[in-house]
Amino acid sequence: MTRSTTVVVGASVAGVRVAQTLRRRGHDGPVILLEREPGNPYDKPALSKTVLVQDELPSALGTATELAEENIDFRAGTAVDGLDLVARQILIHGEEPVPFAQLVITTGSRPRRLSQFDGLRGVHYLRTRTDAAALRAAFIRGGRVVVIGGGFIGGEVAASARSLGLPVTIVEAAPRLLARLMPTEVSEVVAGLHRDHGVKVICGRTVTGYRGGSDIEAIELDDGTVLPTGIVVIGIGTVPDTAWLEGSGLRIDNGILCGPNLAAEATDGVFVAGDVARWHDPTTGFYDRAEHWTSARDQAAVVAHNLIADGPPKHFATDGYVWSDQFGVSIQHVGRTGPGLRTERRPTKVGRGQLFVHLSGGHVVGATTFDAPSDLLAVRRDLASR
Ligand SMILES: Cc1cc2nc3c(=O)[nH]c(=O)nc-3n(C[C@H](O)[C@H](O)[C@H](O)COP(=O)(O)OP(=O)(O)OC[C@H]3O[C@@H](n4cnc5c(N)ncnc54)[C@H](O)[C@@H]3O)c2cc1C
């Protein structure tokens, strides 16, 4: 190791972008990029969309050859087991520790599990390309699909299954779809979209059990409903991938706690980006964690800057942009939603699609659009200009 070795753990959008940005900004110290999965790094958003519907691979974030050409030492199939902050080493079972001068943690998140379904055939989670391939194979074989969880990923999986002609039911414990993220007005449009395409949407019901032996045969709900199914997809959110950091001394509480500059708290030269980061937002006084592609990309840029630039560190700020595609409808969101805000439907500029604005004290603080990208962009620009 030279004194300047930067190790990045996790090669998805955040990790790859950090490594590439360091190089593109002229950093010439050694950069080692460690990744648990084999193969080339890839992007995840297509996994619940086109990858399930067509014979399509997720888009690569760079091949091993391209990364090597940028002098990034990419090591696929390397699951990191631990972090020794005192010796400044990354620990890998059965291998020599990897020393670092600077460390970037970009290990993302993994699906929250329903342990009662562990080991049952026909039950799926969706996070990796292997998960997507298994789910697509199940869709091709056919059968009734039950999606547990009515968030963005659940909605996308349901739309993909339905577009392949499969009977689909979404079961959501909250009283409406997207309840954690969106106001009622938006949830209703999304639920309507699904119902219009033949998806059965059941909200306000929890899963209490299942029927079947080693294969899933049916899902039982708390009102006694039994939903026969051979394919269950569980999409009930994610948890930050921090198990490997247990005992490391890092401050972890639903993500790695870091400052607005994305430096891990109480450390020196350790940065965090992407789904695993829970940063302190000085404008609200709270910690926040995002599970969106754009945040991961933007955090990577901030971290790369703060690793190499002289002068004051950059702070991460987000406009909360997120997108989803369901039944060919482009859903986009920017800004805030939440308690105390009012949502209003407004006419769109080009007459098609739908625009909802979210208001605080009469001021637009966010917007959600359905097939109205120019309206979304207008609000996004307006928010950025304030
Ligand atoms: C199916 C799906 C659809 C999505 N669709 C959208 C969308 O439409 N819009 C949107 O905004 N966002 C979407 N997202 C979310 C978006 O993809 C994530 O926010 C983004 O991938 C986060 O990137 P990341 O680099 O922080 O972490 P991740 O993408 O989670 O990657 C973390 C990487 O770290 C590796 N890793 C973890 N632990 C270790 C370890 N111990 N050792 C070595 N490597 C390790 C993992 O293998 C993984 O490659 C979607 C996510 C999924 C799963």
The ligand as a Tripos MOL2 file, in Angstrom:
@<TRIPOS>MOLECULE
LIG
   53    58     1     0     0
SMALL
NO_CHARGES

@<TRIPOS>ATOM
      1 C1        -35.1960   -3.8220   -8.2340 C.3       1 LIG1
      2 C2        -34.8140   -2.4150   -7.9180 C.ar      1 LIG1
      3 C3        -35.3740   -1.3640   -8.6440 C.ar      1 LIG1
      4 C4        -35.0450   -0.0480   -8.3490 C.ar      1 LIG1
      5 N1        -35.6170    0.9570   -9.0700 N.ar      1 LIG1
      6 C5        -35.2990    2.2400   -8.7890 C.ar      1 LIG1
      7 C6        -35.8840    3.3050   -9.5250 C.ar      1 LIG1
      8 O1        -36.6920    3.0970  -10.4310 O.2       1 LIG1
      9 N2        -35.5370    4.5750   -9.1940 N.ar      1 LIG1
     10 C7        -34.6520    4.8510   -8.1860 C.ar      1 LIG1
     11 O2        -34.3800    6.0290   -7.9120 O.2       1 LIG1
     12 N3        -34.0780    3.8570   -7.4750 N.ar      1 LIG1
     13 C8        -34.3800    2.5680   -7.7520 C.ar      1 LIG1
     14 N4        -33.8120    1.5530   -7.0320 N.ar      1 LIG1
     15 C9        -32.8970    1.8880   -5.9300 C.3       1 LIG1
     16 C10       -31.4730    2.0660   -6.4280 C.3       1 LIG1
     17 O3        -31.1250    1.0410   -7.3090 O.3       1 LIG1
     18 C11       -30.5560    2.0890   -5.2190 C.3       1 LIG1
     19 O4        -30.8560    3.2640   -4.4910 O.3       1 LIG1
     20 C12       -29.0990    2.0660   -5.6320 C.3       1 LIG1
     21 O5        -28.7720    0.8530   -6.2560 O.3       1 LIG1
     22 C13       -28.2140    2.2550   -4.4120 C.3       1 LIG1
     23 O6        -26.8970    2.1440   -4.8390 O.3       1 LIG1
     24 P1        -25.7260    1.8200   -3.8330 P.3       1 LIG1
     25 O7        -24.4810    1.8410   -4.6590 O.co2     1 LIG1
     26 O8        -25.8110    2.6700   -2.6410 O.co2     1 LIG1
     27 O9        -26.0130    0.3480   -3.2680 O.3       1 LIG1
     28 P2        -26.4210   -1.0190   -3.9300 P.3       1 LIG1
     29 O10       -26.9450   -0.8300   -5.3050 O.co2     1 LIG1
     30 O11       -27.2550   -1.7120   -2.9260 O.co2     1 LIG1
     31 O12       -25.0330   -1.7780   -4.0660 O.3       1 LIG1
     32 C14       -24.2400   -2.1240   -2.9770 C.3       1 LIG1
     33 C15       -23.1580   -3.0640   -3.4780 C.3       1 LIG1
     34 O13       -22.3200   -3.4180   -2.3840 O.3       1 LIG1
     35 C16       -22.0500   -4.8100   -2.4330 C.3       1 LIG1
     36 N5        -21.7520   -5.2680   -1.0680 N.ar      1 LIG1
     37 C17       -22.5860   -5.2540    0.0040 C.ar      1 LIG1
     38 N6        -21.9540   -5.7540    1.0900 N.ar      1 LIG1
     39 C18       -20.7080   -6.0870    0.6870 C.ar      1 LIG1
     40 C19       -19.5900   -6.6550    1.3570 C.ar      1 LIG1
     41 N7        -19.6250   -6.9750    2.6580 N.pl3     1 LIG1
     42 N8        -18.4610   -6.8820    0.6370 N.ar      1 LIG1
     43 C20       -18.4080   -6.5490   -0.6820 C.ar      1 LIG1
     44 N9        -19.4340   -6.0080   -1.3580 N.ar      1 LIG1
     45 C21       -20.5710   -5.7780   -0.6820 C.ar      1 LIG1
     46 C22       -23.3380   -5.4090   -2.9760 C.3       1 LIG1
     47 O14       -23.1150   -6.6820   -3.5320 O.3       1 LIG1
     48 C23       -23.7360   -4.3650   -4.0200 C.3       1 LIG1
     49 O15       -23.1770   -4.6210   -5.2770 O.3       1 LIG1
     50 C24       -34.1140    0.2230   -7.3130 C.ar      1 LIG1
     51 C25       -33.5470   -0.8300   -6.5850 C.ar      1 LIG1
     52 C26       -33.8880   -2.1370   -6.8860 C.ar      1 LIG1
     53 C27       -33.2790   -3.2710   -6.0970 C.3       1 LIG1
@<TRIPOS>BOND
     1     1     2 1
     2     2     3 ar
     3     2    52 ar
     4     3     4 ar
     5     4     5 ar
     6     4    50 ar
     7     5     6 ar
     8     6     7 ar
     9     6    13 1
    10     7     8 2
    11     7     9 ar
    12     9    10 ar
    13    10    11 2
    14    10    12 ar
    15    12    13 ar
    16    13    14 ar
    17    14    15 1
    18    14    50 ar
    19    15    16 1
    20    16    17 1
    21    16    18 1
    22    18    19 1
    23    18    20 1
    24    20    21 1
    25    20    22 1
    26    22    23 1
    27    23    24 1
    28    24    25 2
    29    24    26 1
    30    24    27 1
    31    27    28 1
    32    28    29 2
    33    28    30 1
    34    28    31 1
    35    31    32 1
    36    32    33 1
    37    33    34 1
    38    33    48 1
    39    34    35 1
    40    35    36 1
    41    35    46 1
    42    36    37 ar
    43    36    45 ar
    44    37    38 ar
    45    38    39 ar
    46    39    40 ar
    47    39    45 ar
    48    40    41 1
    49    40    42 ar
    50    42    43 ar
    51    43    44 ar
    52    44    45 ar
    53    46    47 1
    54    46    48 1
    55    48    49 1
    56    50    51 ar
    57    51    52 ar
    58    52    53 1
@<TRIPOS>SUBSTRUCTURE
     1 LIG1         1 GROUP 0 **** ****
